[in-house]
Amino acid sequence: MKHYFAHYGFNQSYGIAKDLAKADENGKTEPTKHLASLVFIAFTYESAINHIGELTFPSWKEHFEKLSPEAKLTLLSDKSGEVLDFGCRPFQSFNTIFKVRNALAHPKVSELEVSEEHLDEPDKWPQPKWKSMAKNLKLTDAIADLDAIILRLENSLGIHLPPRLILAAHVAR
């Protein structure tokens, strides 16, 4: 007899993101660790949204999995009756995280003007918008907003993801 285990990847990436975010509680994390945390939060969002999508729509993998994270969240919100407002928390964090993630995953060359008096002062050079967005997003807020969005979807759709400490479970087929 064969046995099957479900591996909950979103719980794995959630644990990593949460551990990285804890180190940032004082806001003094190195920029590279801060960005790594944001990327893991993005992985967690997308993985959790995909799992919720599979539980909500039997044809999720065939028709919806390739959509952008924003489109997936919108689809699930429409189904659940949840109202999205990407200008307010918790959805504002979602929007910021994916803008940063997309800028890192699909880098573009950008030309930013530097004034002559600052040519020898790289600290004063302008930065791409995503860098300031990432720097201004507090990791503990991003994790709290992730939890809030997932909980709202679970409650409004009447489904529940496994507790965050469960990384795998025996499943019946």
Secondary structure as GFF3:
##gff-version 3
##sequence-region A 1 173
A	DSSP	beta_strand	4	7	.	.	.	ID=ss1
A	DSSP	alpha_helix	9	22	.	.	.	ID=ss2
A	DSSP	alpha_helix	31	56	.	.	.	ID=ss3
A	DSSP	alpha_helix	60	63	.	.	.	ID=ss4
A	DSSP	alpha_helix	69	80	.	.	.	ID=ss5
A	DSSP	alpha_helix	91	105	.	.	.	ID=ss6
A	DSSP	three_ten_helix	116	118	.	.	.	ID=ss7
A	DSSP	three_ten_helix	122	124	.	.	.	ID=ss8
A	DSSP	alpha_helix	129	136	.	.	.	ID=ss9
A	DSSP	alpha_helix	139	157	.	.	.	ID=ss10
A	DSSP	beta_strand	168	171	.	.	.	ID=ss11
###
